[in-house]
Amino acid sequence: MAAEDRASAPTGRTDLSDLVKDRRAKLGLSLRGLEARTLDSGTGEPLCKYSWINKLEKVQAVVPPSYPQLVALAAALDLPLGKVQDAAGAQFFGIETVWSASGEARALAVRADRMTPEQREQLLRLIETFAPSE
């Protein structure tokens, strides 16, 4: 399946788009500068390409980020991985993060009844990247 075929249609949420755009501006990074900060240590290739970041910030349809891309974005933007994961989950899968009073535990409330079978499959793949089955 081509990457364009897996592109996620806009959900109405812009959590990750806003986070990336705002943090990039705060750090004074260009799109190319952010791309350069997401280099894979093994291949030397950027994990988040300029065109993907540009489309993400413009809230255009993009392929949802993989776990390695989320890790790279978090490091490149000097943000906690959890914050980037939460924003991606909200934007691409409608996941709301609810923190407990203690702040130690969180629950994910998913609007599964509004998701298509394809979206549920994408959500399952996302969950598998965070907590792979044995």
N, C-alpha and C positions, 0 to 999 in steps of 0.2 A: 504494500500500500504506500503510495507516495505521501510525503509529508503534508502536501497541500490537502490531501484527502482526509488527514487526521486533524486538520485545523479545527479548533474549537470555535463554534459560533459564539458571539457575545452573549453573556448571561445577564447583562445589565449591571453586573458588579465590576468594579474597577480597582479592587483592593491591591493586587500585585502591581498593576499598571501605575497606580498612584504612588505606591511605596517606592518603586524603582525610579520613577521620574523625579519625585521629591528628594530622595536620598542622593541621586546622581547630581542634582542641582546643588544640593548642600555641600557635596564634596567637590564641586567644581569640575566634574568629569564630563567630557564629551561622550557621545555614543561610542566612538572608536576607542576612547580611553577606557570606558567601562568594558567593552569587548576585550581589550588587551588585559584587563585584570581577571578575566575568566579563563585563562589559558590552562589547558590540561597539562599536568606536569609530565605525563608520559609521552604525549604526542606533540606538545607545543602548540596545538590548535585551540582556538577559543571554543569553550563549551556553549557560550551564548554569543551568537553571531550578531553583528551590527544590524542586519535587516530584521532579525527576530526581536531585538530590543526596541528598534524603531517602531515596529508594528505593535508591540506590546504597549509601549507608551502612548501610542495613538489609539489604543483600544480597538485594534483591528483583529480579525481572527488569526490566531496563531496556534501552533501545536502546543498543548500544555507542557510545561517544563518537566523534565525528568528529575529524579533525585540528584544525580550529579550536577545538573544545571542549577538546582536550588542551592546546593552546597556552594557552587562557584559564585552564584549571585550574592549569597549571604557574605562570603569572604570578600568579594569585590566591593560590596557596599558597606562593609564593616558593621554588619547587623547580625543578631542572633539567628541561627538557622530556624528556630521555631517561629520567629516572627515572619520570615519569608515563606515558610511552609503554610502558616495560617492564612496569609494573604493569598497564596496560590490556591489553597483549598477553597477559600471563599469565592474567589473570582471564577474559577473553572468548574467547581463542583457544588457550589452553594452550601458549603460546610460552614457552620457557625461555631466558633470556639467559645465555650462557656467555661469560665474559670470558677473553681470552687472558692468558698469564702477563705480558705487557708492559702489558696494560690498554689497548692501542691499538686492538685489533680485537675484535670479538665475533661469535659465531656464534649463529644461532637454530636450536634443535632443536624441530621441530614434530612433535607426535604425530598426523600426518596419517591414519594407519590407524584412529584412533579418531574421526575427524571425519566428520560427515555432509556430503553434497554442499553443503548450505546453509552449513554452517560454513566449508567450504573456500572458497566464494564470498565469504563475509564476510571471510575472511583475505586473499583476493586484493584486495578493495576496500581493506582496511586498508593493505596493502603499497603499493597504488597511491597512497594519500594521502601516504606517506612518500617514495616514489620513483616519481613519475608517469612513464609511458612517453612517449616523444616523439611 
